[in-house]
């Protein structure tokens, strides 16, 4: 079955990129920041929006880092409640710790990626700012 028969053509002008139509907030161009003209494609953005997105990425990285730090593990002192539980309970603790270790590794990677991308987006905003001041 062709996927073309499952999707309807975009009714917007300009047409949204496939595979789905964009929400209204993404289709509507924000008012121009410092220039008098508008972008006819409807995808105009301002430098402050780019800076805001970089800030959002940084905040997300910090949030993931906090969750990473607070991921619980079963270790010596907090195994006391399992003292009377059979070996099945200890298997649960081992499995839980394996999941916590996986999350710790994944959260570290995600946090690093978000921080790196935030820096890249921030630098792109600085480049746009320089280009705008030069023109």
BELDALIN-V298491 format. One line per field, one symbol per residue. psi: psi as a letter, one per 20 degrees, with the letter a starting at -180 (. if undefined). Layout:
psi=???
This chain:
psi=ppihihqqqpiqoqqqqqirqqrghhhppqqqgiqhrqoiijkqrqhhhgghgghggghhghghhghghjpqqoafhjighjhjqrhhhhhggggghgghgggggghggggggggghggghghhhhgggghhhh.
